Amino acid sequence: MPIALDNLRVGRVYRFVNQGEIRTIEIMARLAGDNFKIKDLDTLEYYTIHELLQWGKGKDYELEEFR
């Protein structure tokens, strides 16, 4: 069962699966509401969780703590 976005914690690492993509992300900062600045640990890019979810949640959507 995926974790709700409002339960994410700064400094924690999560495994994110959506629409066939698997990413390992670290929460860097909480922005407004349920939006977070995240670091993709595979590509080392920074973006927001809203940018990651802008195309919607697929049937395989999963978000769980990684470490």
C-alpha atoms as one frame of an Amber mdcrd trajectory, in Angstrom:
protein
   0.000   0.000   0.000   1.550   3.349  -1.010   2.411   6.051   1.488   0.321
   9.226   1.276   2.224  12.316   0.117   1.537  14.156   3.377   3.379  11.382
   5.279   6.708  11.924   3.507   9.600  13.121   5.674  12.539  15.346   4.770
  15.809  13.414   4.622  14.192  10.029   4.015  14.673   7.867   0.915  11.690
   6.350  -0.915  11.123   3.915  -3.773   8.665   5.380  -6.264   6.916   3.337
  -8.964   4.544   4.958 -11.454   3.568   4.102 -15.026   6.378   1.595 -15.428
   9.142   3.826 -14.083  10.986   2.929 -10.889  12.852   5.730  -9.123  14.717
   6.067  -5.862  14.115   9.537  -4.456  15.262  11.500  -1.429  13.054  14.211
   0.056  15.139  17.394   0.264  12.613  20.015   1.464   8.906  20.508   2.009
   7.485  23.253  -0.175   3.778  24.154   0.013   1.101  21.659   1.062   1.937
  18.190  -0.222   4.647  19.369  -2.633   8.281  18.486  -1.952  11.659  19.205
  -3.516  13.158  15.811  -4.292  16.457  14.426  -5.524  16.402  11.495  -7.923
  19.201   9.259  -6.616  19.536   7.469  -9.971  20.080  10.592 -12.120  21.019
  13.095  -9.353  18.439  15.569 -10.732  16.313  17.830  -8.530  12.618  18.442
  -9.162   9.330  18.575  -7.265   6.971  15.722  -6.473   4.247  17.547  -8.443
   6.476  17.518 -11.539   6.939  13.783 -11.065   3.172  13.224 -10.824   2.078
  15.753 -13.463   0.902  13.020 -15.865  -1.164  11.263 -13.172  -0.912   8.102
 -11.127  -0.859   4.820 -13.016  -2.312   1.496 -11.933   1.139   0.476 -10.677
   1.580   3.586  -8.457   3.525   2.753  -5.321   5.498   4.852  -2.861   7.296
   3.196   0.039  10.235   3.959   2.311  13.396   2.459   0.849  15.980   2.493
   3.646
